[in-house]
Amino acid sequence: MWRWWIVVAAVVVLAGCGSEPRRSGGTADALHKDVAAARAAAGSGDRDAAVAALADLEKRVGQAESDGELSSSAADALRRGAARARRRAELEIAPSQPEATPTATATPTPTPTPTLTPEKKPPKGPKKGKGHGKDEQGDEG
């Protein structure tokens, strides 16, 4: 589907090359190269490169017109063809997707769980206290 607009752009460029004003061979070659770059980019599915090549074509057409190498009617036809081709490229070629970069995922580090032990009470010893007044043998004293 997208190929037809490249053909249209190429036909328009070739038709523009036969117009009244004389172009230098360099200008005609540059116009053809821009069309070829757009065609190659579209063929490989590179939307951004196709759009950029068509934008270059439009700029080059404007420059050739202002330099007197293209008639205004030929320049207008070329710009219309390039603009149509650019719109088609933007609509029909999927935008470039950035390459997925692998991301490091953190490996969870196990958190040590503290072991709970019951509190130990101090050993029970002889009670010291009031009121009994007995020594260890039970004598009152």
SULWO-V34416 format. One record per residue. N is the residue number from 1. RES is the residue in one letter. PSI is psi as a letter, one per 30 degrees, with the letter a starting at -180 (NA if undefined). OMEGA is omega in whole degrees, 0 to 359 (999 if undefined). Layout:
n res psi omega
N RES PSI OMEGA
N RES PSI OMEGA
//
This chain:
n res psi omega
1 M e 183
2 W f 184
3 R e 184
4 W e 182
5 W f 176
6 I e 178
7 V e 179
8 V e 180
9 A e 180
10 A e 179
11 V e 180
12 V e 179
13 V e 181
14 L e 178
15 A e 179
16 G f 182
17 C f 180
18 G g 183
19 S l 184
20 E d 183
21 P k 181
22 R k 176
23 R l 172
24 S l 178
25 G e 180
26 G e 180
27 T e 179
28 A e 178
29 D e 181
30 A e 178
31 L e 179
32 H e 180
33 K e 178
34 D e 178
35 V e 180
36 A e 179
37 A e 178
38 A e 180
39 R e 181
40 A e 180
41 A e 179
42 A e 179
43 G e 180
44 S g 177
45 G g 181
46 D j 184
47 R e 183
48 D e 180
49 A e 179
50 A e 179
51 V e 179
52 A e 179
53 A e 178
54 L e 175
55 A e 176
56 D e 179
57 L e 180
58 E e 178
59 K e 181
60 R e 178
61 V e 178
62 G e 179
63 Q e 180
64 A e 178
65 E e 181
66 S f 177
67 D f 180
68 G g 180
69 E f 176
70 L k 174
71 S l 181
72 S e 179
73 S e 178
74 A e 179
75 A e 178
76 D e 179
77 A e 179
78 L e 179
79 R e 178
80 R e 179
81 G e 179
82 A e 179
83 A e 177
84 R e 180
85 A e 179
86 R e 178
87 R e 179
88 R e 179
89 A e 180
90 E e 181
91 L e 191
92 E f 179
93 I k 181
94 A k 179
95 P l 179
96 S k 176
97 Q k 177
98 P k 179
99 E k 179
100 A k 177
101 T k 181
102 P k 178
103 T k 179
104 A k 176
105 T k 182
106 A k 175
107 T k 182
108 P k 177
109 T k 181
110 P k 178
111 T k 181
112 P k 179
113 T k 180
114 P k 179
115 T k 181
116 L k 176
117 T k 180
118 P k 180
119 E k 178
120 K k 178
121 K k 178
122 P k 182
123 P k 180
124 K k 178
125 G a 179
126 P k 181
127 K k 173
128 K k 180
129 G a 182
130 K l 168
131 G f 183
132 H e 176
133 G g 179
134 K k 174
135 D a 187
136 E f 181
137 Q f 180
138 G g 178
139 D k 178
140 E k 184
141 G NA 999
//
